[in-house]
Amino acid sequence: MRLSPDDARLEGWIPARLQVDGEAPWVDWCHLGSQRFTDPFFDETLERRLRQPFPLLFRHRTSMQTLVERQTARPGLPVRGLVFHMSRCGSTLLAQLLASLPRHIVLSEAGPVDTVLRIHSRLPWVDEARRIEWLRAVVAGLGQRRNPEEQAVFLKLDAWHVLELPLLERAFPGVPWLFLYRDPVEVMASHQKHQGAHMLPGVLEPARVGLGLEQLSELSLEEYGARVLARLCEAGLEGYRARKSPASLMNYQQLQDTAVSRLVELFGLEPSAPELELLARTAARDAKNPVLTFEDDTKQKAESVSEASRKLAEKWVRPVYETLETERLRAPTP
């Protein structure tokens, strides 16, 4: 079905997936209605919607150009904050805190955003200006007001997206952001139990993490992962030092004590008394399994990590972690 950019039949639909077919991406639209993004991750909300009976879930497919043109007529809600992180360091809790307020649309590691940021590896003709244009169009499509109380959009990005921090600052100029990190031994312990995709060789282009293609076969899985984590932290540090927007560094150890106040300060949330109570209740729950209360697993992770992973974390990640700490502690206290 061919739809115009301002077609009313797209009301309540979101650009859920991007498919690269030939020389241009296509947009598959999912009917989300008034359902909010309250799950820990974008894909969980999408999958939950797909389990519900509705015969037209992916009836609409449009060109990317249609989505770009639609943004002109329907620009969506403003983007008010970006959350970067090194992975396995509590970023899901930050997303859940933001999503606990009904006035926020929180896109947590949204697949369409990731596709746009990666697309130049599949379509070499796509330059940075085009990626920025498409990124803004995707976020505008996802950030349409579908509930009357919604006022702003927040992006919680994938861990590797910190490598695209300069581009994201240009795409959303002046939008505040933070970079969250954690003791590298604890992060390595988490990936040792269940490895994230970006910790597997071949998922990211080697050059993006400072490696040559020939090095991949020479590195153990643990060393490759440690070097990826180091590069992500370096990118966060470099972005913070060169920041063109209000920015903040946050350590995992701050989450239970100051996460709410830091989000309020950096993103200008101005919560009411009932909203502050809601934020406090959310902070006390396990972000990925909200029926459970939060439990600090710092000691458990430190004890469970293998000796090889510990040594590699100390060698490759600890130096940049310490520099991040120095920068964070040097910053003025809000």
N, C-alpha and C positions, 0 to 999 in steps of 0.2 A: 504494500500500500504506500503510495507516494504522498507524503505530507509536507505542507508548506511550513516555514520556520515558525509562524505564529498560529499554527493549527490548534484549535481548542481541544481537539481529541488527544493532545498530549498533556492536558491538565491532570495532575495527580500521578504522572509517569515520571520516572527518573532515567537518566542515561546509565544503565546498570553495568553494561559491558561494552568494551570496544573490541571489534574484530578486525584484524588486518587482513584484507583480502585484495590481492593485487597491489596497486600502487597507492592506495588510500585506505584509511580506517573507516569502518562502518559502526554505527551506534545501535545497539540493541536496548530497547526501552522496556522497563519493568513497571507495572502498575503498583505503586506503593500506597496510593491514597493518602490517608492522614497518619500512617504508621511512622513513628519516629525511629531514629537511629539510636537506640538505647542499649544495644548489645555491646559487649566489649570490642567487637570488630565488625566492620562494614559487611563483610561476607556473611556473618551470622544473621544479621537482620535480613539480608537478601534471601538466604536459604530458608529462614523461617517464613518469609512471605511466599516463597515458592511452594511450600508444603500446604498452603491454604488453597482450597478449591477456587479457581478463577480461570475461566477459559481463555483470557486474552493476555496472559502475563507477558509474553514476548511476541505479541502480535506486530508491534511497530519496529521497523528498522529504517533508519535514515542515514544519510551521509553525514560525515563530520561537518561539512560546510553548512548543513541545515542547523546543526547544533550551534555553530558559530553565529549564524545569522539570528537564531532565536535569542541569543544573549542580548542582542541590541534591543529587542522589544521587551524581554523579560530578564533583566540583569541578575536577578536573585538577590538574596540578602548579603550584606557586606561581610567580608572575611575579617574577623577581629583577632585571630591568634593562630600561631603555628607551634606545634610541639615536635621537636626533634629529639632523638635519643640514640644510645649506643646499643640498645636491645637488652631485654631481660633486666630492666632496671626500674620498673615501676611506672612506665609511661601509660599503661592501660588504666591505672588508677587516676592519673591526671585526666584522661579522656572521660572516664566515668564521672569524675567530679564535675566536669564541664557539662556532660550530658544529663546530669541529675537536675539541672535547671531547665524547665520546659521552654524557656525562651532561646535556647541554643540548639543549633543543628551541629552535631559533632560527627565528622567523617573520619573514622578511625581505620587507617590503612586501607583506604578505598582502592579497589582494583582498577577502576578507570583512571585514577590519578597516577598509579604506578605505570599503567600502559603508556600514557602520554610521556612520562619522564623517560621511559625506556625506548620509545618508538623509533628514535633515530638509528638505533642499532639494526632495525629491520627495514627502515625506509631511510637510506642515507641522504636523500634529498631534503629531508625535514630539518631545517635549521633551528637555531635557538628561538628566533622571533616567532616561528610557526609553533614551536612547542609551547611558548608562553601564551600565544593566542588560543591554542587548543586547551591548555590547562585552565585558563580563565573560563572558557566556554563550558568545560566539564564541571568545574566547581559551581558555576552559575546554574547549570542544569540540576545538579545535586542539591544546591542550596536554595531552591524555591520555597517560599513560605507555603506549607501545606497544613499548618495549624495557626490559628489567629495570634497566639502568643509568641510565636517565633520571631526573633529579632536579628540574630547574628549566626555566622558560620565559623567553626573552628576545625582546623585540620590537624589530626594526629597522624604523622607520616610514618612510613616504614623506616626501619633503622638505616638502611642504605641511602635513603633520600637526603641525609645530611650532606652527602657528596654533591647534591644539587642545590645546596643552600643559597649560593649566589643567584642562581636562576630563580629560585622561589622568592627571594627578596625583590628581584626585578618584576616578577609576575604580580606580587602583592606589596607594592612599595608602602613603607611606613607601618606595616602590620607587625605588631610585637611578636617575638618568638622566644622560646627557651630551648636549651639543650640539657637533657637529663642524662646522668651517667652514674656508674656504680663501681665499687671496688672491683677491679678486673678479675681477681681470683673467684669472686662470687658469680660474676657473669660467665666465666669459663665453666664453672661448676654447673650452671643452669644449662648451657649448651651441651655439656658432656652428657647430661641426662636426656635431653631432646634437642637436637641441633636445629637451629633456624636455617632457612634456605640460604641466606646470604653467607653462611659459614661453610658452604659446600663449594669446592672449586668448580668453576665453569658457570655458576649462576650469575656472577658479576664479571664484567670484562676485567682481566688481570690488571690492565693498565690503570683502571679506576682505583685499585687498592695498592698501587705502586709496585706491581710485580710484572715480570715478563712471562710470556706464555710458556717458555721453556722451564721456568722455575716451578710450575705447578706440579710436575711429576717428581720434583726433588723434595717437596715439603710434605711432612706428615700432616694429617688432617688437623691435629691440634695446633701445629705451628701456623698453618694457613689461617685457621680461625683466630689465633692470637694476633696475627698481622692485620687481618681484616678489622678486628676491634680497635687496634691501634690507629688504623687509618680513619675509622669513623670518628674516633675521639680527636684526632688531629684536625679533621674537617670541622668539627664543632668548635674547636679552639680557634682555628683560623677564621671561621665565620664570625665568632664573637669579637675577635680583635679588629676585624675589618667591618664590623656591623654598620649598616646604613639605617637600621630600624631599632627601636627599643628592644633590648635583648637581655636575657638572664641565663646564668648557669645554675643548675640545681643538682645536688647530690642526693642519691637514693635515701641516705640517712636523714634527710630533711623532711621526707614525705609526711610522716606521721605528726611532726611538730608544726611545720610551717607551710605545707603544700597549699592549704586553703588560702592563707594570707598572701602567699606569693602569687597565686593565680589572680586573686582579687586585685592586688597592686599592679601587676604587669599588664593584665588585660582590662583593667578598669571595670570590673564586674558590678560594683556597687550593689551587693546583695542586700535584700531586706532581712529582717530578723528571722522570718520563717525560712528563707532561703539559706541563711547561715546554718540554721539547725539541720536543714536537708543536706547541706554540704558536709557537716560534721558526721551525720549518720552514714553517708556514703564513704567517707574517709575511713570509717571503722570497719568496713566490710572488705572481704577479699574481692579484688577488682575483677578477676576472671571467673569467680564463682560467688556471686553476691549473696548467696544464702549462708555463706560462712563468714566468720569474723576474720579480720586481718591478723596474721601471725608473722612476726619478723623471723625470716629463715636465714639470717646472716650467719649464725653459728653453724647451722646444719650444712649450708653450702661450703663454708670454709673447711669443714671436716670431711666432706664427701668428695672434694675435688681430687683428681689423680695428681701424683707428684709431677708427672710430665706437664700437665696443664698448668699446675701452679708455677713451675719454673718458667714456662713460656709466657704466662701472664706477667710475671715479674720482669722478664727480659724485654718484651715488646710493648706492653700496655702500661705498666706501672709508671714509666717516666712521663708520658703525656697525661696520665691521670693526675699525677702530682702537680703538673703545670696547670691543669684545669682547676685543681683545688686552690692553688696560689692565686689564680685570676679571680676565682669566686670569692675568696676571703678578702681580696683587695677591693672588691666592688663595694660601694656605699650600701649600708643596710637600709632597706625601705622603711 
